[in-house]
Amino acid sequence: MIRRTEPQWKTDEAYFPVRVRFRVPPFGLGKLTWPMLEWLDGEVGRGDYAWHSAGRNVDRDRFAIHFRHPNPASAFVSAFPTLEIADDTTAVTYTSPRLPYRPKSETDCPMTPDELRQIYRGYIDCLNAQDWKRLGEFVGDAAEYNGTAIGLAGYEKMLIRDFRAIPDLRFNIDFVIAEPPHIASRLKFECTPHGMLFDIPVNGKRVRFTENVFYEFKDRRIRKVWSIIDRAAIAAQV
């Protein structure tokens, strides 16, 4: 008789008391993998967690992280707010006699204001790092900017163009108001643009200005953006 070794994921599934499943982002985990592993090794410790693929359900691949205690699981979720927990009770195939209704989609289970603020701060960090591979974690494929459909690709091109024109560009949050699925934010800038900026000849002069931005989120990603930049403040400094 051939003795077969049980797959490790089955062993971990049976022995670890806490499991959290996440959906893989649309463009994969990418550069997020190593920060997560470093966090797990440093904050939880090898041997006290396990990481496995969790198959595919609804429309996305999933991965699972197993913990020995609930506190590290909660801390991990807080440390990586852009990760989406795989709550497959939103699937049309899910049924339960205890469920009085069946959610139509993820938008029926809205984010809390704190969750939305955390995602937004992650988005701003992504911009400042110019980490375009992660942009799809925060911006939807059908994104609109000031009423124009530009999509994720157009959104990325717009940002790359901005950073080329303003090499020291940095997005600084002055304040944020979150009322899911919307965010209102005031951003502050102090930078040295090359040439023209919003049709104003700045030509290397250091300027300060603000931007008032309103966002609408869908499925935890930006769907619409409305932006108003204080051009008068820039013109007054030139």
Buried (B, 14 or more C-beta within 10 A) or exposed (E): EEEEEEEEBEEBBEEBEBBBBBBBBBEBBEEBEEEBEEBBEEEBEEEBBBBBEBEEBBEBBBBBBBBBBEEBBEBBBEBBBBBBEBBBEBBEEBEEEEEEEBBEEBBEEEBEBEBBBBBBBBBBBBBEEEBBEBBBBBBBEEBBBEEEEBBBEBBBEEBEEBBEBBEEBBBEEEEBEBEBBEBBBBBBBEBBBEEEBEEBEBEEEEBEBBBBBBBBBBEBBBBBBBEEBBEEEBBEEE
